[in-house]
Each structure stands twice: as C-alpha cells, then as structure tokens.
Amino acid sequence: MKRGEKIVASVKLKNVGKRDGYETAQWYIHDLFASISFLSDNYAAMQKYMHAYEKNVENGLVVHGFNYGDWLALDGEILKNSIHGRTDSVFLASAFYLECLRLVAETAKALGDQSEREYRDKYEKTLAAIRYEYITPSGRLASDTMTAQALALSFHIVPEELKATVAEQLNKNAYSYNFRVTTGFAGTPYLLFALSDNGYFDTACRILMNNGYPGWLYEVDMGATTIWERWNSLMPDGTPNPDGMNSYNHYAYGSVMEFVYRRIVGIETVEAGFKTIRIAPNPCKGLACVKAEYESVRGKIISGYEQRDGKIKFMAEIPNGAQAEIVLPNEQPIMVAGGKYEYERTWENLDGDPFTPESYVTEVFDNPKAVKAFNEVFGDIFTGSEIAWMKNEPKTLGFMAWFRDQEKKMKLADFPEPEPQVTDFIECVKTRQPFALNEKNGFRSATIVNMGAVALRLNRTLNFDPVKLEFIDDEAANRLLDQPMRAPWNI
C-alpha cells in the first residue's frame, strides 16, 4: 500500500451495535476534535455502509441479517439460556439503524452535502415504523427490557409526551432487579444516561455503586483491575466461569466511564472541539471524592468535588484561551475564562450507606465481601434454602431478623460481643466513636436509634412517652418505631 492511499473495504454486515461503531465513531471524533476533514475523508465509506445496511431493511425495520443481539445480557430466558439477551432483535437492530441515519444526516449537514435530505427522510420513515411496531399509545414498549427502554429514550424513539412514562418503567425495572446490571454490550453504554437524563440520577448512581453481581464493583471486589467480558468471568468462589469465553481485559462495559466523566464530574463540550466547555458536576452517593482530567484538543480540563463535614468543594480547571460555563447543581451557569475555580456549598453526606434493616437480602448475598462478613457474624443461624427463599421473594434484612426471632432462635445473645468500646450510647454520639451494643445497653440504645430514625423519616418533631415507650398520640410514628435492631452500630 502506498503512502496516502485510502483503504476501500467491502462491507458485509454481521453484527448490530458493534458494526455501527464505524458510523458513530466518525461523528464523536468530530464532536471531540472539530475535524471537518475527518468527516469528509470518511463520508463516502459511511454512505457505502448505510447502503449495505439498507439491504436488510423492510418497511422501515431491520428484519434480515444476523446479529448478536444484546450480547451477554443477563435478562435472557432461563429455558433458552440465551447469551443474546431478551431484547427483541429486530427492535435492537432497527434502533441502531435509526441512530446511524441520524448521524449520517448530521454529517451530511456539516459537510453541506445534498444527501442530507435523503437520510432525514429515511430517518423519519424508520422512526415511524419503530414507534408503530413497538410503542403502545399509552407508552409501554413491546420489548420491556432495560436495554430496550434505555435505547428508546437515548435514541429519541419515544415521543416527547411519553418519555416520562418510559423513564418511570425503566426506573421500576432497575428497582425490580435490585439495581443490578442486566444489560449487555448493546444496552450498557446507554443505561445510566437514560436514567440520569430523565430524572433518575440517583437510581443511575445506585446501579453504578452496587457491589452485587452483576455490576461493576462486583468485579472490583473480586480483585479486577481491568473490565471483564462477562459480568461473572470470575465466580464468587474465585474460579473462572465454566461457560468459557472469559476475557479479563474487555472494554465493552468500561463504557461506564463516559457516564462518570460526562454526568458525575460533568465535563461536556457545548460546541464541537470544546470551543465552549461545560462543567456541570452531579455528586453521586457513594463517591464522596472524585476528580477527573481530560486532555482535550484545547488543553487539559479538570473537574471534581470533595465532600466532608457537611460541606462540598467543587473544583474546575479550564485551559488557557478557552471559555466555559460552570453549572453547579440547582444554580445558574457561571461563565468563566481559562483558570482554576473552587466553590464551596453545604451538602449532605455522600459516603455509601451501610446495610440497614430496609436493605434487601439480595444486596448482601450478591456481594462476596458482604457474604463473608455475614457468615462470620451469623454462622449457621440461617439455612441455605431459607436464604434462597428470601433472595427470591425478595425479603429485607429486617424481615430476616423478624423471621428468626419469631422462632425464638435469634436474640441479642446471638450477636458476638464487640471489642470493648464506648458502651454509653449518649457519650458515643457526643464523641462520634463506635458504640458497643450488649445485653445491658441494647434496649435503651435501640430505642434511641429508632426514635431518631423515625423522626428523620417523618421529618417532624415527635413527643415520646418514656413510661409507655411509645410516641404520644402518633400512630404513624409508632408503626415505624417497632423495628428490629442489629449490632454493632456506628454513629
């Protein structure tokens, strides 16, 4: 091959999602570097790709050709044991085809090419076909997986008036799976964005920071320093997945870092090539301190925050010669030039929540570290079949304690005594030290903790009768007061 000679390759479509990377990569490179020449050099190949794509299209939908579906998604039907996921393959292929049409139309517009109108028309026809086939008038998707819902929102397939409905369905799906990741290669890059951009940022963070399987932090807890191909390439006992195909350095699910950069630390380009930069951080529960750097075409961009002692410090660094808008949560944009900036605000504690009585049993038993700690404390108090039943229901840790207490098999004596620490509860609170729960102080301490928890939950002042050990004329508060306690407490 001679220097400067272009490569012309024949296009044979085999895999939805992966193959579409050629179209999406061109536009995103342009977005990051503002390189029109890059688009013009590759536009002919993009058109050739779309021409090959259209051979699989019938009545606006991609109904022909093989694709791998939502590869390695964990929402497949158990009887089929499918590694292609449960998302409808025609919907999946058609959704990515639609997005490719949009990006090629945008490329044509940027180049001033007359073919823009052709791709816009095909886009509208495909969009109408997908909506007719897969979205009911009330906003329910025929394919109800998290991948289908995430793509429908991210690719603007859902009509504007139905977005809130589909976003709510996606959020409920996340709750039903206890914030575990069920999406595969096709859906995972879009999942957290779809939640965050439609009013469910906290849910996105709960999925991101979930230590259970399947999830990103499960891999970290298992010792991973690179992203795996399968969510469970390494089993909880440390052995390789017996199904094989266990790549331990496979970027696909690493796409989550785009969400960290663009939504948590909030580094965005307003105009192609970071001509104007946006810094819009969104603190994430479980990430009390985070800092990210990006070497842009304009220079190094830095954004981050650190939360402690009821305060949060936002930090940003803009390259010299660039301009940026800094958008702090719930505040108006601040226009700045190159330089370093810090802002301090009052903020809630961002440390990850410990397990509580309201935590689901699955949250513990899908987390290898938590299982080890649970077994060290509780030993053989619960049988394997009991735990399996509580996971499948699912039940909470509070229910688990209540269930065993009804059989008089669990009491404070079942809890191992902690090392001698501060045993006076009030003194513990004042000095912010770990508190040692025992038979002698357990009832009084548990009552105080419950009272505080109830007051916080109801967000109002409560009157407590120390003789009757109940709130005065407050049925709602008394219902919440009678909850199982567990040890040790960290205040």
RODO-2510 file (C-alpha; in nm, 4 decimals, decimal comma):
residues 491
     n   res          X          Y          Z
     1     m     0,0000     0,0000     0,0000
     2     k     0,1361     0,3453    -0,0937
     3     r     0,1587     0,6358     0,1496
     4     g    -0,1578     0,8486     0,1350
     5     e    -0,3590     0,5792    -0,0397
     6     k    -0,7065     0,5261     0,1105
     7     i    -0,8351     0,1865     0,2129
     8     v    -1,1555     0,0815     0,0379
     9     a    -1,3167    -0,2218     0,2004
    10     s    -1,6213    -0,4213     0,1041
    11     v    -1,8977    -0,4054     0,3628
    12     k    -2,0569    -0,7242     0,4909
    13     l    -2,2878    -0,6716     0,7835
    14     k    -2,2706    -0,9309     1,0612
    15     n    -2,3341    -0,7711     1,3976
    16     v    -2,5648    -0,4944     1,5116
    17     g    -2,4175    -0,2494     1,7618
    18     k    -2,0512    -0,3415     1,7086
    19     r    -2,0557    -0,2731     1,3368
    20     d    -2,2416     0,0550     1,3928
    21     g    -1,9358     0,1782     1,5750
    22     y    -1,7928     0,2870     1,2410
    23     e    -2,0714     0,5402     1,1888
    24     t    -2,0867     0,6607     1,5486
    25     a    -1,7082     0,6878     1,5853
    26     q    -1,6776     0,9338     1,2962
    27     w    -1,9284     1,1742     1,4460
    28     y    -1,7964     1,1517     1,8016
    29     i    -1,4397     1,2125     1,6835
    30     h    -1,5671     1,5204     1,5024
    31     d    -1,7513     1,6269     1,8187
    32     l    -1,4337     1,5992     2,0265
    33     f    -1,1840     1,7438     1,7769
    34     a    -1,3999     1,9604     1,5431
    35     s    -1,2312     1,7966     1,2450
    36     i    -1,4395     1,8534     0,9302
    37     s    -1,1617     1,6968     0,7212
    38     f    -1,2011     1,3754     0,9187
    39     l    -1,5705     1,3644     0,8271
    40     s    -1,5075     1,4429     0,4616
    41     d    -1,2355     1,1754     0,4390
    42     n    -1,4736     0,9100     0,5729
    43     y    -1,8119     1,0206     0,4394
    44     a    -1,8003     0,8029     0,1268
    45     a    -1,7328     0,4948     0,3419
    46     m    -2,0184     0,5939     0,5762
    47     q    -2,2551     0,6127     0,2793
    48     k    -2,1365     0,2770     0,1497
    49     y    -2,2006     0,1272     0,4916
    50     m    -2,5556     0,2654     0,5008
    51     h    -2,6228     0,1319     0,1506
    52     a    -2,5252    -0,2175     0,2697
    53     y    -2,7356    -0,1706     0,5833
    54     e    -3,0463    -0,0927     0,3792
    55     k    -3,0379    -0,4368     0,2152
    56     n    -3,1581    -0,5756     0,5493
    57     v    -3,4419    -0,3222     0,5833
    58     e    -3,8057    -0,3939     0,5043
    59     n    -4,0831    -0,1413     0,5665
    60     g    -3,8532     0,0697     0,7800
    61     l    -3,7349    -0,2134     1,0083
    62     v    -3,4146    -0,4186     1,0017
    63     v    -3,5673    -0,7640     0,9684
    64     h    -3,2932    -0,9501     0,7803
    65     g    -2,9366    -1,0434     0,8598
    66     f    -2,7754    -1,1975     1,1668
    67     n    -2,6904    -1,0034     1,4794
    68     y    -2,5633    -1,0919     1,8253
    69     g    -2,8414    -0,9031     1,9982
    70     d    -2,7688    -0,7535     2,3387
    71     w    -2,4594    -0,9686     2,3736
    72     l    -2,4119    -1,1307     2,7153
    73     a    -2,7089    -0,9520     2,8723
    74     l    -2,8317    -1,1320     3,1824
    75     d    -3,2025    -1,0904     3,1164
    76     g    -3,2314    -1,3930     2,8844
    77     e    -3,4999    -1,6539     2,9310
    78     i    -3,3794    -1,9273     3,1673
    79     l    -3,5034    -2,2138     2,9485
    80     k    -3,3156    -2,0829     2,6460
    81     n    -3,0076    -1,9779     2,8472
    82     s    -2,9511    -1,7181     2,5774
    83     i    -2,6301    -1,5155     2,5639
    84     h    -2,8017    -1,2780     2,3202
    85     g    -3,0289    -1,1256     2,5845
    86     r    -3,4066    -1,0943     2,5830
    87     t    -3,4373    -0,7661     2,3910
    88     d    -3,6209    -0,8103     2,0603
    89     s    -3,3505    -0,8403     1,7927
    90     v    -3,5468    -0,6513     1,5254
    91     f    -3,6075    -0,3621     1,7654
    92     l    -3,2405    -0,3606     1,8594
    93     a    -3,1154    -0,3615     1,5001
    94     s    -3,3722    -0,1019     1,3911
    95     a    -3,2870     0,1292     1,6812
    96     f    -2,9181     0,1331     1,5915
    97     y    -3,0040     0,1741     1,2221
    98     l    -3,2131     0,4772     1,3177
    99     e    -2,9259     0,6300     1,5140
   100     c    -2,6874     0,5712     1,2230
   101     l    -2,9286     0,7516     0,9886
   102     r    -2,9354     1,0480     1,2246
   103     l    -2,5562     1,0677     1,2494
   104     v    -2,5038     1,0345     0,8742
   105     a    -2,7638     1,3083     0,8171
   106     e    -2,5792     1,5313     1,0662
   107     t    -2,2526     1,4541     0,8873
   108     a    -2,4061     1,5483     0,5515
   109     k    -2,5305     1,8747     0,7033
   110     a    -2,1857     1,9579     0,8446
   111     l    -2,0317     1,8922     0,5010
   112     g    -2,3051     2,0791     0,3111
   113     d    -2,3841     1,7615     0,1180
   114     q    -2,7193     1,7392    -0,0634
   115     s    -2,7748     1,3821     0,0568
   116     e    -2,8821     1,5190     0,3963
   117     r    -3,2471     1,5322     0,2878
   118     e    -3,2378     1,1672     0,1750
   119     y    -3,1131     1,0481     0,5145
   120     r    -3,3594     1,2702     0,7022
   121     d    -3,6474     1,1152     0,5079
   122     k    -3,5245     0,7623     0,5778
   123     y    -3,4851     0,8535     0,9437
   124     e    -3,8467     0,9720     0,9715
   125     k    -3,9756     0,6604     0,7949
   126     t    -3,7756     0,4302     1,0239
   127     l    -3,8787     0,6220     1,3359
   128     a    -4,2467     0,5930     1,2422
   129     a    -4,2091     0,2194     1,1752
   130     i    -4,0403     0,1520     1,5110
   131     r    -4,2987     0,3542     1,7015
   132     y    -4,5874     0,1783     1,5258
   133     e    -4,4434    -0,1671     1,5896
   134     y    -4,3057    -0,1312     1,9412
   135     i    -4,4710     0,1531     2,1372
   136     t    -4,8321     0,1464     2,2554
   137     p    -5,0382     0,4693     2,2699
   138     s    -5,0034     0,4671     2,6492
   139     g    -4,6219     0,4472     2,6353
   140     r    -4,5474     0,0806     2,7002
   141     l    -4,2693    -0,0864     2,4991
   142     a    -4,3415    -0,4234     2,3401
   143     s    -3,9897    -0,5246     2,4435
   144     d    -3,9814    -0,4468     2,8156
   145     t    -3,6115    -0,4973     2,8915
   146     m    -3,3896    -0,2319     3,0417
   147     t    -3,1878    -0,2279     2,7195
   148     a    -3,4962    -0,1607     2,5052
   149     q    -3,6139     0,1150     2,7390
   150     a    -3,2678     0,2743     2,7593
   151     l    -3,2217     0,2764     2,3813
   152     a    -3,5749     0,4043     2,3212
   153     l    -3,5006     0,7026     2,5464
   154     s    -3,1413     0,7638     2,4337
   155     f    -3,2209     0,7460     2,0604
   156     h    -3,5346     0,9638     2,0995
   157     i    -3,7584     0,6851     1,9739
   158     v    -4,0144     0,7605     2,2430
   159     p    -4,2431     1,0564     2,1629
   160     e    -4,1827     1,3547     2,3905
   161     e    -4,5188     1,3196     2,5654
   162     l    -4,4421     0,9561     2,6597
   163     k    -4,0816     0,9940     2,7794
   164     a    -4,1765     1,0302     3,1452
   165     t    -4,3801     0,7082     3,1266
   166     v    -4,0991     0,5034     2,9705
   167     a    -3,8420     0,6532     3,2088
   168     e    -4,0598     0,5520     3,5022
   169     q    -4,0808     0,1973     3,3636
   170     l    -3,7017     0,1855     3,3321
   171     n    -3,6637     0,3088     3,6893
   172     k    -3,9078     0,0423     3,8148
   173     n    -3,7112    -0,2171     3,6203
   174     a    -3,3939    -0,1050     3,7985
   175     y    -3,5661    -0,1430     4,1368
   176     s    -3,7056    -0,4847     4,0460
   177     y    -3,3529    -0,6083     3,9714
   178     n    -3,2235    -0,4521     4,2958
   179     f    -3,0033    -0,2111     4,0974
   180     r    -2,8048    -0,4886     3,9341
   181     v    -2,6946    -0,4584     3,5718
   182     t    -2,8931    -0,6825     3,3371
   183     t    -2,7953    -0,5065     3,0131
   184     g    -2,5396    -0,6450     2,7667
   185     f    -2,2998    -0,4918     2,5167
   186     a    -2,5728    -0,3037     2,3303
   187     g    -2,7611    -0,1545     2,6229
   188     t    -2,4999    -0,0929     2,8923
   189     p    -2,3374     0,2202     2,7388
   190     y    -2,6775     0,3935     2,7366
   191     l    -2,8371     0,2656     3,0597
   192     l    -2,7095     0,5185     3,3131
   193     f    -2,7505     0,8097     3,0710
   194     a    -3,1128     0,7129     3,0036
   195     l    -3,1886     0,7134     3,3766
   196     s    -2,9915     1,0260     3,4621
   197     d    -3,1166     1,2379     3,1732
   198     n    -3,4786     1,1550     3,2505
   199     g    -3,4945     1,2388     3,6192
   200     y    -3,3447     0,9292     3,7840
   201     f    -2,9825     1,0241     3,8508
   202     d    -2,9923     0,8678     4,1992
   203     t    -3,1030     0,5344     4,0504
   204     a    -2,8167     0,5509     3,8000
   205     c    -2,5736     0,6045     4,0876
   206     r    -2,7181     0,3122     4,2844
   207     i    -2,6570     0,0853     3,9849
   208     l    -2,3052     0,2237     3,9369
   209     m    -2,2091     0,1846     4,3035
   210     n    -2,3781    -0,1547     4,3592
   211     n    -2,1283    -0,4110     4,4869
   212     g    -2,3538    -0,7027     4,3989
   213     y    -2,3406    -0,9329     4,0983
   214     p    -2,3847    -0,8372     3,8222
   215     g    -2,2231    -0,4962     3,8497
   216     w    -1,9002    -0,3032     3,8102
   217     l    -1,7982    -0,3070     4,1764
   218     y    -1,8517    -0,6838     4,1946
   219     e    -1,5536    -0,7099     3,9602
   220     v    -1,3539    -0,4667     4,1743
   221     d    -1,4332    -0,6645     4,4918
   222     m    -1,3166    -0,9791     4,3138
   223     g    -0,9781    -0,8167     4,2542
   224     a    -1,0251    -0,6968     3,8953
   225     t    -0,8029    -0,4155     3,7682
   226     t    -0,9470    -0,4324     3,4154
   227     i    -1,3014    -0,4775     3,2839
   228     w    -1,4165    -0,8306     3,2004
   229     e    -1,6123    -0,9572     2,9004
   230     r    -1,8699    -1,1304     3,1198
   231     w    -2,0134    -0,9810     3,4354
   232     n    -1,9167    -1,3099     3,6037
   233     s    -1,5966    -1,4068     3,4248
   234     l    -1,4809    -1,4832     3,7784
   235     m    -1,7294    -1,6640     4,0018
   236     p    -1,7824    -1,5643     4,3691
   237     d    -1,5575    -1,8532     4,4787
   238     g    -1,2745    -1,7143     4,2640
   239     t    -1,2918    -1,9742     3,9862
   240     p    -1,3297    -1,8861     3,6156
   241     n    -1,6797    -1,9009     3,4684
   242     p    -1,7212    -2,2609     3,3457
   243     d    -1,9067    -2,1395     3,0341
   244     g    -1,5760    -2,0099     2,8983
   245     m    -1,5090    -1,7017     2,6843
   246     n    -1,3655    -1,5266     2,9905
   247     s    -1,1739    -1,2294     2,8620
   248     y    -1,0408    -1,0356     3,1607
   249     n    -0,9478    -0,7270     2,9613
   250     h    -1,2531    -0,6438     2,7515
   251     y    -1,3519    -0,2797     2,7235
   252     a    -1,7243    -0,3011     2,6409
   253     y    -1,8603    -0,2480     2,9930
   254     g    -1,5834     0,0044     3,0569
   255     s    -1,8024     0,2452     2,8618
   256     v    -1,9451     0,3357     3,2039
   257     m    -1,6572     0,5808     3,2472
   258     e    -1,8185     0,8069     2,9875
   259     f    -2,1057     0,8472     3,2340
   260     v    -1,8618     0,9264     3,5166
   261     y    -1,6875     1,1919     3,3066
   262     r    -1,9941     1,3472     3,1459
   263     r    -2,2568     1,3261     3,4216
   264     i    -2,0826     1,2910     3,7610
   265     v    -1,7843     1,5222     3,7147
   266     g    -1,9767     1,6809     3,4281
   267     i    -1,7165     1,7510     3,1567
   268     e    -1,9009     1,8290     2,8318
   269     t    -1,8377     2,0054     2,5031
   270     v    -2,1036     2,2618     2,4147
   271     e    -1,9649     2,3116     2,0655
   272     a    -1,7568     2,0680     1,8621
   273     g    -1,3934     2,0575     1,9694
   274     f    -1,4632     2,2080     2,3137
   275     k    -1,4906     2,5558     2,1657
   276     t    -1,7097     2,6151     2,4693
   277     i    -1,6713     2,3831     2,7663
   278     r    -1,9409     2,2928     3,0177
   279     i    -1,8573     2,1788     3,3700
   280     a    -2,1787     2,0502     3,5319
   281     p    -2,0962     1,8181     3,8251
   282     n    -2,3599     1,5975     3,9900
   283     p    -2,2373     1,4469     4,3191
   284     c    -2,3065     1,0751     4,3377
   285     k    -2,3966     0,8910     4,6587
   286     g    -2,1070     0,6587     4,7385
   287     l    -1,8495     0,8845     4,5698
   288     a    -1,7588     1,1418     4,8338
   289     c    -1,4448     1,2460     4,6485
   290     v    -1,3783     1,2302     4,2754
   291     k    -1,1511     1,4129     4,0318
   292     a    -1,1235     1,3645     3,6555
   293     e    -0,8899     1,5040     3,3922
   294     y    -0,9426     1,5118     3,0177
   295     e    -0,6772     1,6087     2,7632
   296     s    -0,8964     1,7899     2,5124
   297     v    -0,7927     1,9484     2,1856
   298     r    -0,7994     2,2807     2,3772
   299     g    -0,5834     2,1551     2,6638
   300     k    -0,6333     1,9779     2,9943
   301     i    -0,9802     2,0056     3,1540
   302     i    -1,0183     1,9138     3,5213
   303     s    -1,3369     1,8749     3,7223
   304     g    -1,4181     1,7167     4,0567
   305     y    -1,5533     1,7571     4,4057
   306     e    -1,4812     1,6557     4,7650
   307     q    -1,7483     1,6267     5,0347
   308     r    -1,6804     1,6223     5,4093
   309     d    -1,8213     1,7617     5,7334
   310     g    -2,1463     1,8842     5,5797
   311     k    -1,9690     2,0797     5,3061
   312     i    -1,8720     2,0097     4,9466
   313     k    -1,5938     2,1739     4,7484
   314     f    -1,6317     2,1782     4,3705
   315     m    -1,3153     2,2313     4,1675
   316     a    -1,2621     2,3046     3,7992
   317     e    -0,9686     2,3927     3,5777
   318     i    -1,0197     2,5404     3,2303
   319     p    -0,7379     2,5557     2,9701
   320     n    -0,5935     2,8955     2,8894
   321     g    -0,7633     3,0548     2,5904
   322     a    -1,0831     2,8538     2,6355
   323     q    -1,4150     2,9650     2,7777
   324     a    -1,6534     2,7598     2,9861
   325     e    -1,9826     2,7630     3,1674
   326     i    -1,9791     2,6124     3,5152
   327     v    -2,3182     2,4835     3,6246
   328     l    -2,3358     2,3804     3,9899
   329     p    -2,6384     2,1734     4,0986
   330     n    -2,9594     2,3805     4,1070
   331     e    -2,7721     2,7013     4,0203
   332     q    -2,7474     2,9301     3,7215
   333     p    -2,4486     2,8917     3,4835
   334     i    -2,1345     3,0921     3,5573
   335     m    -1,9324     3,1983     3,2508
   336     v    -1,5559     3,1825     3,3047
   337     a    -1,2305     3,2035     3,1089
   338     g    -0,9224     2,9834     3,1450
   339     g    -0,8075     2,9298     3,5030
   340     k    -0,8728     2,7413     3,8269
   341     y    -1,2006     2,7710     4,0185
   342     e    -1,3344     2,6452     4,3513
   343     y    -1,6812     2,6713     4,5054
   344     e    -1,7933     2,5543     4,8487
   345     r    -2,1522     2,4677     4,9337
   346     t    -2,3449     2,2959     5,2143
   347     w    -2,4050     1,9308     5,1198
   348     e    -2,5347     1,6024     5,2550
   349     n    -2,3034     1,3164     5,3417
   350     l    -2,2073     1,1248     5,0253
   351     d    -2,0492     0,8218     5,1908
   352     g    -2,2128     0,4959     5,0856
   353     d    -2,4970     0,3805     5,3069
   354     p    -2,4289     0,0704     5,5207
   355     f    -2,6705    -0,2185     5,5147
   356     t    -2,9870    -0,1343     5,7088
   357     p    -3,2983    -0,3321     5,8072
   358     e    -3,4563    -0,1978     5,4860
   359     s    -3,1784    -0,3447     5,2679
   360     y    -3,2784    -0,6428     5,0562
   361     v    -3,1259    -0,9814     5,1341
   362     t    -3,0058    -0,9964     4,7727
   363     e    -2,7907    -0,6859     4,8324
   364     v    -2,5915    -0,8835     5,0870
   365     f    -2,5799    -1,2231     4,9189
   366     d    -2,4840    -1,0913     4,5756
   367     n    -2,1857    -0,9181     4,7334
   368     p    -1,8914    -1,1545     4,8067
   369     k    -1,7463    -0,9302     5,0780
   370     a    -2,0834    -0,8882     5,2480
   371     v    -2,1476    -1,2653     5,2413
   372     k    -1,8154    -1,3277     5,4134
   373     a    -1,8954    -1,0714     5,6836
   374     f    -2,2492    -1,2093     5,7286
   375     n    -2,1245    -1,5647     5,7734
   376     e    -1,8608    -1,4542     6,0226
   377     v    -2,1279    -1,2876     6,2378
   378     f    -2,4285    -1,5160     6,1988
   379     g    -2,2689    -1,8516     6,1269
   380     d    -2,5345    -2,1218     6,0741
   381     i    -2,8361    -1,9276     6,2024
   382     f    -2,9950    -1,9480     5,8537
   383     t    -3,0092    -2,2463     5,6191
   384     g    -2,9223    -2,2245     5,2513
   385     s    -3,2832    -2,2864     5,1469
   386     e    -3,4075    -2,0073     5,3769
   387     i    -3,1608    -1,7612     5,2280
   388     a    -3,2556    -1,8681     4,8729
   389     w    -3,6240    -1,8147     4,9533
   390     m    -3,5592    -1,4684     5,0996
   391     k    -3,3499    -1,3702     4,7975
   392     n    -3,6186    -1,4764     4,5513
   393     e    -3,9100    -1,3013     4,7259
   394     p    -3,7171    -1,0652     4,7845
   395     k    -3,7133    -1,0023     5,1605
   396     t    -3,5343    -0,7372     5,3655
   397     l    -3,2742    -0,7854     5,6357
   398     g    -3,5341    -0,6566     5,8815
   399     f    -3,7686    -0,9364     5,7777
   400     m    -3,4834    -1,1856     5,8082
   401     a    -3,4261    -1,0862     6,1722
   402     w    -3,8005    -1,0836     6,2478
   403     f    -3,8476    -1,4246     6,0828
   404     r    -3,5856    -1,5904     6,3007
   405     d    -3,6969    -1,4010     6,6118
   406     q    -4,0476    -1,5471     6,5761
   407     e    -3,8941    -1,8878     6,6284
   408     k    -3,7054    -1,7583     6,9336
   409     k    -3,3794    -1,8520     6,7648
   410     m    -3,2344    -1,5046     6,7411
   411     k    -3,1743    -1,2643     7,0283
   412     l    -2,9068    -1,0169     7,1276
   413     a    -2,7064    -1,3024     7,2761
   414     d    -2,6692    -1,4418     6,9218
   415     f    -2,4621    -1,1379     6,8271
   416     p    -2,0926    -1,1687     6,9075
   417     e    -1,9719    -0,9193     7,1652
   418     p    -1,7682    -0,6410     7,0022
   419     e    -1,4352    -0,5337     7,1417
   420     p    -1,4760    -0,3101     7,4497
   421     q    -1,5574     0,0379     7,3271
   422     v    -1,7851     0,3194     7,4409
   423     t    -2,0878     0,1498     7,5952
   424     d    -2,2806     0,4627     7,6895
   425     f    -2,4882     0,5479     7,3858
   426     i    -2,5206     0,9236     7,4502
   427     e    -2,1463     0,9544     7,5124
   428     c    -2,0837     0,7656     7,1889
   429     v    -2,2959     1,0126     6,9919
   430     k    -2,1219     1,3122     7,1503
   431     t    -1,7709     1,1823     7,0802
   432     r    -1,8529     1,0206     6,7412
   433     q    -1,6975     0,6877     6,8452
   434     p    -1,8074     0,3322     6,7599
   435     f    -2,0710     0,2085     7,0012
   436     a    -2,0578    -0,1374     7,1646
   437     l    -2,4017    -0,2960     7,1786
   438     n    -2,4626    -0,5554     7,4516
   439     e    -2,7463    -0,7092     7,6515
   440     k    -2,7307    -0,4391     7,9175
   441     n    -2,7486    -0,1309     7,6976
   442     g    -2,9167    -0,2842     7,3939
   443     f    -3,2834    -0,1989     7,4584
   444     r    -3,2246     0,1633     7,5594
   445     s    -2,9825     0,2248     7,2733
   446     a    -3,2027     0,0591     7,0128
   447     t    -3,4955     0,2704     7,1307
   448     i    -3,2938     0,5927     7,0960
   449     v    -3,1722     0,4940     6,7490
   450     n    -3,5238     0,4045     6,6395
   451     m    -3,6614     0,7324     6,7718
   452     g    -3,4053     0,9284     6,5743
   453     a    -3,4654     0,7245     6,2596
   454     v    -3,8422     0,7735     6,2836
   455     a    -3,8090     1,1486     6,3415
   456     l    -3,5810     1,1823     6,0387
   457     r    -3,8075     0,9732     5,8204
   458     l    -4,1212     1,1680     5,9122
   459     n    -3,9294     1,4987     5,9141
   460     r    -4,1077     1,6385     6,2181
   461     t    -4,0716     1,6764     6,5948
   462     l    -4,2038     1,3800     6,7973
   463     n    -4,3182     1,3501     7,1604
   464     f    -4,2093     1,0296     7,3342
   465     d    -4,3595     0,8753     7,6500
   466     p    -4,0658     0,7157     7,8430
   467     v    -4,3026     0,5115     8,0606
   468     k    -4,5187     0,3612     7,7858
   469     l    -4,2162     0,3566     7,5489
   470     e    -4,4183     0,4939     7,2596
   471     f    -4,4879     0,8206     7,0815
   472     i    -4,7764     1,0225     7,2218
   473     d    -5,0878     1,0163     7,0010
   474     d    -4,8875     0,9354     6,6896
   475     e    -4,9925     0,6089     6,5251
   476     a    -4,7766     0,6583     6,2150
   477     a    -4,4617     0,7066     6,4223
   478     n    -4,5372     0,4112     6,6498
   479     r    -4,5727     0,1797     6,3498
   480     l    -4,2214     0,2734     6,2433
   481     l    -4,0777     0,2502     6,5944
   482     d    -4,1251    -0,1247     6,6319
   483     q    -3,8427    -0,2404     6,4043
   484     p    -3,5699    -0,5000     6,4620
   485     m    -3,2308    -0,3641     6,5631
   486     r    -2,8904    -0,5087     6,4818
   487     a    -2,5339    -0,4600     6,6089
   488     p    -2,2821    -0,3067     6,6139
   489     w    -2,3954     0,0491     6,5438
   490     n    -2,1558     0,3104     6,4045
   491     i    -2,2732     0,6605     6,4850
***
